[in-house]
Amino acid sequence: MANEAPAAPPRFLQIEPVGECNLRCRMCAIQFRGDGAPPGPRAFLDFERFLRVLDELPGLEELQLQGLGEPLMHPRFFEMVEAAVARGVRVSTNTNLTYLTRRRAERCVTSGLDAIHVSLDGASAETYEGIRVRARFAAVLGNLDTLMAARARLGSDTPSVRWIVVAMRRNLRELADVVRLAHAHGVDTVFVQHLCHDFGEETLPERYRPMRDFVAAETLAGEDEPLVERCFAEAREAARRAGVELRLPRTRPRPHPAGTPGPKRCDWPWRGPYVSFDGRVMPCCMISTPDRAELGALGERPLAEIWNGPAYRTFRDALASDEPPAVCRSCAVYTGTF
């Protein structure tokens, strides 16, 4: 039985509005998860369920309205943003930007969306399209310009726009060019993250094994260190010259000495839950899919009850120990390489 005191009510929430995607990104589990695949129902978060979750969390301050799927596919996405903003919640999202139109770009501004993170993993069509399968590089850059133009036209600094890059061996040499390209399109923040997980747990469901193999082939962990540092240094210099804020990941694991408090190892399970489009509650989005670690379902119990229920408390206790859950041991956030 878990021994920790109950966690404080969450002020942070990540909820997945869409559980399907129009792309088949090489490092994403959604291509194997199967949600929303024809002829099944669309994998969209029910709007009334979303409102009930907001009602259950009166102290909520920050909402990340995103998950594995593409958020802008949801026909009521901007209504969700507006409902949360009306409650005083700061809302952000992550998008592949393929669904953006001039009208949606304006809604990004007028809905009160605070931040939008745009996934663009290369500075060339060949590299980007080889990672974000089914996307078209030129079209996405055009959509980015549409978004930036909408902000300027409406005289708004929000949503802030952050260019997100998942760093891997195939795009490592383009990082400096990515920084320069971001600056050319008016984006002043580039966030480079490492592959989020190596899917190394023994309990990994069989259908995710191809993704584990891809990650093993592309991770910067174990890559030639002088090459990584040279590419990172070139990116830093490009950012300095362009006045772009650049974040680069660690590529070496961070140790957790015995006795390290749980939130110091990873604070996510103490900070807020991750909820899938169909109401399944997980410790974080790094786990990404409930067949790897599910702590409860909204259709069965209220979120507040799940948050401090036996499964959550047992998970927190394990994460705070020197024998963390198997699903956490190879996670980039837990190891400090995100």
C-alpha positions in Angstrom: 0.0 0.0 0.0 1.3 3.5 -0.9 2.6 5.4 2.1 3.0 9.0 0.7 0.6 11.7 1.8 -2.0 12.7 -0.7 -0.8 14.9 -3.6 -2.1 18.5 -3.8 -4.9 19.0 -6.3 -3.3 19.5 -9.7 -2.9 23.0 -11.1 -1.6 21.5 -14.4 -3.3 19.2 -16.8 -2.5 17.7 -20.2 -5.4 16.3 -22.0 -5.5 14.8 -25.5 -8.2 16.3 -27.7 -7.5 14.0 -30.6 -6.3 10.4 -30.6 -5.5 10.1 -34.3 -3.3 11.9 -36.7 -3.0 12.7 -40.4 0.8 12.0 -40.3 2.8 8.9 -39.5 5.9 10.4 -37.8 8.6 7.9 -37.4 9.1 8.3 -33.6 5.4 8.4 -32.7 3.4 5.6 -31.1 0.1 6.7 -32.7 0.9 4.8 -35.9 0.8 1.6 -33.9 -2.0 2.5 -31.4 -4.8 2.3 -33.9 -7.3 4.7 -32.4 -9.7 6.2 -34.9 -8.6 4.0 -37.7 -11.3 3.5 -40.3 -13.9 2.2 -40.1 -14.0 2.9 -36.4 -15.3 6.1 -34.7 -13.2 9.3 -34.8 -10.8 9.5 -31.8 -12.1 12.9 -30.6 -12.4 14.0 -27.0 -16.0 14.5 -26.1 -16.6 18.2 -25.5 -18.9 17.7 -22.5 -16.4 15.4 -20.9 -13.8 18.1 -21.3 -16.0 20.6 -19.6 -16.6 18.2 -16.7 -12.9 17.8 -16.3 -12.5 21.6 -16.0 -15.3 21.7 -13.5 -13.5 19.0 -11.4 -10.3 21.1 -11.3 -11.2 24.5 -10.0 -7.6 25.3 -9.1 -6.3 24.6 -12.6 -3.8 27.2 -13.9 -2.2 25.6 -16.9 -3.7 23.3 -19.6 -1.7 21.7 -22.4 -4.4 20.8 -24.9 -2.4 18.2 -26.8 -1.5 14.5 -27.0 -0.4 12.0 -29.6 -2.9 13.2 -32.2 -3.1 16.4 -34.1 -5.2 18.8 -32.0 -6.4 21.0 -34.9 -8.3 18.1 -36.3 -10.9 18.5 -33.5 -13.9 20.4 -34.8 -14.4 22.0 -31.3 -10.7 22.6 -30.5 -11.1 26.4 -30.2 -14.2 26.1 -28.1 -12.2 24.1 -25.7 -9.5 26.8 -25.6 -12.1 29.5 -25.0 -13.8 27.5 -22.3 -10.6 27.0 -20.4 -9.4 30.6 -20.9 -12.8 31.9 -19.6 -11.9 30.0 -16.3 -8.6 31.8 -16.1 -6.5 28.9 -17.4 -3.4 29.4 -19.5 -3.7 27.2 -22.6 -1.0 25.9 -25.0 -0.9 23.3 -27.7 1.5 21.4 -30.0 0.7 21.0 -33.7 2.2 19.7 -36.9 0.5 22.8 -38.5 -0.7 20.9 -41.5 -4.4 21.7 -40.6 -3.8 25.4 -40.3 -5.9 27.7 -42.5 -6.2 31.5 -42.5 -9.4 31.2 -40.4 -7.8 28.8 -37.9 -4.8 31.1 -37.7 -7.0 33.9 -36.6 -8.8 31.7 -34.1 -5.4 30.9 -32.6 -5.2 34.6 -31.8 -8.8 35.4 -30.9 -9.5 32.3 -28.8 -7.0 33.4 -26.1 -4.5 30.6 -26.9 -1.3 31.5 -24.9 1.3 29.4 -26.8 1.5 27.2 -29.8 4.4 24.8 -30.4 5.1 23.9 -34.0 6.8 20.6 -34.8 9.4 21.1 -37.6 12.2 18.6 -37.4 14.5 19.8 -40.2 15.7 22.6 -42.4 15.2 20.7 -45.7 12.2 19.0 -47.3 14.2 15.7 -47.6 15.0 15.5 -43.9 11.6 16.8 -42.6 9.4 14.7 -44.9 11.5 11.6 -44.0 10.6 12.1 -40.4 7.1 13.6 -40.6 5.7 11.1 -43.1 2.8 12.5 -45.2 3.7 16.1 -44.5 4.9 18.6 -47.0 7.7 20.9 -45.9 6.8 23.9 -48.1 3.2 23.8 -47.2 3.9 23.7 -43.4 6.3 26.7 -43.8 3.5 28.5 -45.6 1.1 27.7 -42.8 3.7 29.0 -40.3 3.8 32.3 -42.3 0.0 32.4 -42.2 0.0 32.1 -38.4 2.7 34.8 -38.0 0.8 37.1 -40.3 -2.5 36.6 -38.4 -0.7 37.7 -35.2 0.7 40.8 -36.9 -2.6 41.6 -38.5 -4.5 41.4 -35.3 -1.8 43.2 -33.3 -1.2 40.4 -30.9 1.9 38.9 -29.3 0.0 35.8 -28.5 0.0 33.0 -29.0 3.7 32.8 -28.6 5.2 30.5 -31.2 7.9 28.0 -30.4 9.6 25.9 -33.1 10.1 22.3 -31.8 12.7 19.9 -33.1 13.1 16.3 -32.1 16.9 15.8 -32.4 18.1 12.6 -33.9 21.0 11.4 -36.0 19.3 12.2 -39.3 18.7 15.9 -38.6 21.7 16.6 -36.3 23.7 18.4 -39.0 20.8 20.7 -39.8 20.3 22.2 -36.4 22.1 25.5 -37.2 20.1 25.8 -40.4 16.9 25.2 -38.5 17.7 28.1 -36.2 18.4 30.3 -39.2 15.2 29.2 -40.9 13.1 29.8 -37.7 14.5 33.4 -37.6 13.7 33.9 -41.3 10.1 33.0 -40.6 9.8 35.3 -37.5 10.1 32.7 -34.8 12.4 33.7 -32.0 12.4 30.5 -29.9 13.7 27.1 -30.9 13.3 24.1 -28.5 15.4 21.1 -29.4 14.5 17.9 -27.5 15.9 14.5 -27.6 13.8 11.4 -28.5 11.5 11.1 -25.5 11.8 7.4 -24.8 13.8 4.4 -25.9 10.9 2.0 -25.2 13.3 -0.3 -23.4 11.0 -1.8 -20.8 10.6 -5.5 -20.8 6.8 -5.1 -20.6 6.6 -3.1 -23.9 3.6 -4.4 -26.0 4.8 -6.1 -29.1 3.2 -3.7 -31.5 5.6 -0.9 -30.4 8.8 -2.8 -31.1 9.3 -1.2 -34.6 9.3 2.2 -33.0 11.8 1.0 -30.4 14.1 -0.1 -33.2 13.8 3.3 -34.9 14.6 5.1 -31.7 17.6 2.9 -31.2 18.9 3.7 -34.6 18.4 7.5 -34.3 19.1 8.4 -30.7 22.0 10.8 -30.0 22.9 8.8 -26.9 26.0 6.9 -27.9 26.5 9.0 -31.1 30.0 10.4 -31.8 30.3 13.0 -29.0 32.6 15.5 -30.9 30.1 15.5 -33.8 27.2 16.2 -31.5 29.0 19.0 -29.7 30.2 20.5 -33.0 26.6 20.5 -34.3 25.3 21.9 -31.0 28.0 24.6 -31.0 27.1 25.6 -34.6 23.4 25.9 -33.6 24.3 28.0 -30.5 26.4 30.4 -32.7 23.6 30.7 -35.3 21.1 31.4 -32.4 23.5 34.1 -31.0 23.8 35.8 -34.3 20.1 35.7 -35.0 18.9 36.6 -31.6 17.0 33.4 -31.3 16.5 31.7 -27.9 17.7 28.1 -28.3 17.3 25.2 -25.9 19.4 22.1 -26.5 19.1 18.7 -24.7 21.6 16.8 -22.7 22.7 13.6 -24.3 24.2 12.0 -21.1 21.9 10.5 -18.4 21.6 12.4 -15.1 22.1 10.1 -12.1 19.6 9.8 -9.3 21.6 9.1 -6.1 19.9 6.9 -3.5 17.4 8.8 -1.5 16.6 11.4 -4.2 13.1 12.7 -3.5 10.4 11.6 -6.0 9.6 15.0 -7.5 13.4 15.6 -8.0 13.5 12.5 -10.2 10.5 13.5 -12.2 7.8 15.8 -10.8 5.1 15.0 -13.4 3.0 12.5 -11.3 2.9 15.1 -8.5 2.2 18.1 -10.8 -0.7 16.9 -13.0 -2.2 14.0 -14.9 -2.2 13.2 -18.6 -5.7 12.2 -19.9 -6.2 10.5 -23.3 -9.0 11.5 -25.6 -11.2 8.6 -24.3 -10.7 9.5 -20.6 -7.9 7.1 -19.6 -5.5 8.6 -17.0 -1.7 8.2 -17.2 1.2 9.5 -15.2 2.5 11.6 -18.2 2.5 12.0 -21.9 5.9 10.4 -22.2 4.1 7.1 -21.5 1.8 8.3 -24.3 -0.5 5.3 -24.6 -2.5 3.6 -21.8 -1.5 0.1 -22.6 1.9 1.0 -21.1 0.7 2.4 -17.8 -2.9 3.4 -17.0 -3.9 4.6 -13.5 -7.7 5.0 -14.0 -10.5 5.9 -16.3 -12.8 8.9 -16.1 -15.9 6.9 -17.0 -15.4 4.9 -13.8 -14.2 7.5 -11.2 -13.8 11.3 -10.9 -10.4 12.6 -11.8 -9.8 13.9 -8.3 -10.4 10.4 -6.9 -8.1 8.8 -9.4 -5.4 11.5 -8.7 -5.0 10.3 -5.1 -6.2 6.7 -5.6 -4.2 3.6 -4.8 -2.8 3.2 -8.4 -1.4 6.8 -8.5 0.0 6.7 -5.0 1.7 3.3 -5.6 3.2 4.7 -8.9 4.5 7.8 -7.0 6.0 5.6 -4.3 7.8 3.5 -6.9 9.1 6.5 -8.8 10.5 8.0 -5.6 12.4 4.7 -4.9 15.6 3.3 -6.2 13.4 0.8 -8.2 11.3 3.1 -10.4 8.5 1.7 -12.7 9.9 -0.1 -15.7 8.2 2.4 -18.0 10.1 5.3 -16.4 13.6 3.9 -16.4 14.3 4.5 -20.1 12.3 7.8 -20.2 14.3 10.9 -21.3 12.7 13.1 -18.7 13.6 10.6 -15.9 17.1 10.2 -17.2 17.6 13.9 -17.9 18.2 13.6 -21.6 15.0 15.2 -22.8 
